[in-house]
């Protein structure tokens, strides 16, 4: 999503929202892959089952398992084609009304709203536009010279400490602004800890 970086003033408010499980009622990555092709998703799951099992057993990282699945399920897809598919699909994602209301509250106040997610840009670009976010920080999929996905990532998987690192890279340290963070999983804990105000699984943990 081509949005220019903005360094906030010390009094600026930034609202950082996780996506899956926070703004949505469920994970969105697997449903998007299924929407593209159930057959390819099932074949990819079988092909990458050793990596997925190693992750489930704590033997390999989330990054390793995710990249293996992405390579099997997405390699060769046209970036432009995926953007077209995502544009129609994002309207079907089941959202959490309470958190969407909270997002609208921040937007009405003029706060800078940032979507921070480990999910990939191939559909989050469209999600960010659809929901009216000012910025998007997420996992970026690499493309080749023909605009087709390689299956790899362009930079790190945007999970856990990487979420906070991306936010600091874009806006500076959190003591330069008033950070509100919204998350639902262990991968959001770094943002939650850094925030002045935070909500975890819909409950205020830093009022």
C-alpha positions in Angstrom: 0.0 0.0 0.0 1.7 3.2 -1.2 1.3 5.5 1.8 4.1 7.9 2.6 5.7 7.6 6.1 4.7 10.2 8.6 6.7 11.1 11.7 4.2 12.1 14.3 4.5 15.0 16.8 4.9 14.2 20.5 1.1 14.7 21.0 0.0 12.6 18.0 -2.1 9.5 18.6 -1.4 6.3 16.7 -3.9 3.4 16.9 -2.2 0.1 15.9 -4.7 -2.7 15.1 -3.9 -6.4 14.6 -6.1 -8.0 12.0 -6.8 -11.7 12.4 -8.8 -12.4 15.5 -8.8 -8.8 16.5 -10.8 -7.0 13.8 -12.0 -10.3 12.3 -13.8 -13.2 13.8 -11.3 -15.7 12.5 -8.0 -16.2 10.7 -8.1 -14.9 7.1 -5.0 -16.4 5.5 -6.2 -20.0 5.0 -9.6 -18.8 3.9 -8.0 -16.6 1.2 -5.9 -19.5 0.0 -9.0 -21.7 -0.1 -10.8 -19.0 -2.0 -8.0 -19.0 -4.6 -8.1 -22.8 -5.0 -9.2 -25.5 -2.5 -7.4 -28.1 -4.6 -4.1 -26.2 -4.6 -4.5 -25.5 -0.8 -5.0 -29.2 0.0 -2.1 -30.2 -2.2 0.1 -27.6 -0.6 -0.9 -28.6 2.9 0.1 -32.2 2.1 3.3 -31.1 0.5 4.3 -28.9 3.4 3.0 -31.2 6.2 6.5 -31.9 7.6 7.2 -28.2 8.1 3.7 -27.7 9.5 4.1 -30.6 11.9 7.6 -29.4 13.0 6.0 -26.0 13.8 3.1 -27.6 15.8 5.7 -29.6 17.8 7.8 -26.5 18.5 10.7 -27.7 16.4 10.6 -25.1 13.7 9.6 -21.4 13.7 6.3 -20.0 12.6 8.2 -18.1 9.9 9.6 -21.4 8.4 6.2 -23.1 8.3 4.4 -20.1 6.9 7.0 -19.6 4.1 6.8 -23.2 3.2 3.0 -23.0 2.8 3.2 -19.7 0.9 5.7 -21.1 -1.5 3.6 -24.2 -2.2 0.3 -22.3 -2.4 1.2 -19.0 -4.0 4.3 -19.3 -6.1 3.6 -18.3 -9.7 0.4 -16.3 -9.0 0.2 -12.9 -10.7 0.3 -10.0 -8.2 -2.2 -8.1 -10.3 -4.5 -11.0 -10.5 -4.4 -11.5 -6.7 -5.2 -7.9 -6.1 -8.2 -8.1 -8.4 -9.5 -11.2 -6.5 -8.8 -9.7 -3.1 -10.7 -6.5 -4.0 -13.9 -8.5 -4.2 -13.1 -11.0 -1.5 -12.3 -8.6 1.4 -16.0 -7.6 1.6 -16.9 -11.1 2.7 -14.5 -11.2 5.8 -16.5 -11.5 9.0 -15.6 -8.6 11.2 -16.0 -7.9 14.9 -18.5 -5.0 15.3 -17.1 -3.8 18.6 -13.5 -3.4 17.3 -14.7 -1.9 14.1 -16.6 0.6 16.2 -13.4 1.3 18.1 -11.5 1.8 14.8 -14.2 4.3 13.6 -13.9 6.2 17.0 -10.1 6.7 16.3 -10.8 7.7 12.8 -13.4 10.3 13.8 -10.9 11.7 16.3 -8.4 12.2 13.5 -5.9 9.6 15.1 -3.5 7.9 12.7 -4.8 4.3 12.3 -2.3 1.6 11.4 -3.0 -2.0 10.5 -0.2 -4.2 11.8 -0.4 -7.8 10.8 1.5 -11.0 10.0 -0.9 -11.7 7.2 0.3 -10.9 3.7 0.0 -7.8 1.6 -1.6 -9.7 -1.3 -5.0 -9.0 0.3 -4.2 -6.7 3.3 -3.5 -3.9 0.8 -7.2 -4.1 -0.1 -8.3 -4.6 3.5 -6.5 -1.4 4.5 -8.2 0.5 1.8 -11.6 -1.0 2.5 -11.4 -0.1 6.3 -9.8 3.3 5.8 -6.5 2.7 7.5 -3.8 5.4 7.1 -0.9 2.9 7.1 -0.3 -0.8 6.6 2.6 -2.8 8.2 2.4 -6.4 7.2 4.3 -9.4 5.7 5.3 -8.5 2.2 5.3 -11.2 -0.6 8.3 -11.1 -3.0 7.6 -10.9 -6.7 9.8 -11.6 -9.7 10.5 -9.4 -12.7 7.2 -10.5 -14.3 5.2 -9.5 -11.3 4.6 -13.1 -10.2 4.9 -14.3 -6.6 8.1 -16.3 -5.8 6.5 -17.7 -2.7 9.1 -16.0 -0.5 8.9 -12.9 1.7 10.2 -9.5 1.0 11.7 -8.9 4.4 10.8 -10.6 7.7 7.4 -12.1 8.6 5.6 -9.3 10.4 4.9 -11.1 13.7 5.8 -10.5 17.4 8.8 -8.2 17.9 8.8 -7.5 14.1 5.5 -5.7 14.5 7.0 -3.3 17.0 10.2 -2.9 15.0 8.2 -1.9 11.9 6.1 0.6 13.9 9.3 2.2 15.4 10.9 2.3 12.0 7.9 4.1 10.5 7.1 6.5 13.4 9.9 6.5 15.9 9.9 5.3 19.5 6.5 5.1 21.2 7.4 7.8 23.7 7.2 10.3 20.8 3.4 9.7 20.5 0.4 8.3 22.3 0.2 4.6 21.2 -3.1 2.7 21.4 -2.6 -1.1 20.6 -5.2 -3.7 19.8 -4.4 -7.4 19.7 -5.6 -10.9 20.4 -2.5 -13.2 20.5 1.0 -13.8 21.7 2.3 -12.2 18.5 0.8 -8.8 19.6 2.4 -8.8 23.0 5.3 -6.5 22.1 2.9 -3.9 20.8 0.7 -4.2 23.8 3.7 -3.8 26.2 4.9 -0.7 24.3 1.5 1.0 24.2 0.2 3.6 26.6 -3.4 2.3 26.1 -4.0 -1.3 25.1 -6.8 -3.8 24.5 -6.3 -7.5 24.4 -9.1 -9.8 23.1 -11.5 -6.9 23.4 -10.7 -6.1 27.0 -8.8 -3.0 28.1 -5.5 -4.0 29.8 -4.1 -0.5 29.8 -7.1 1.8 30.1 
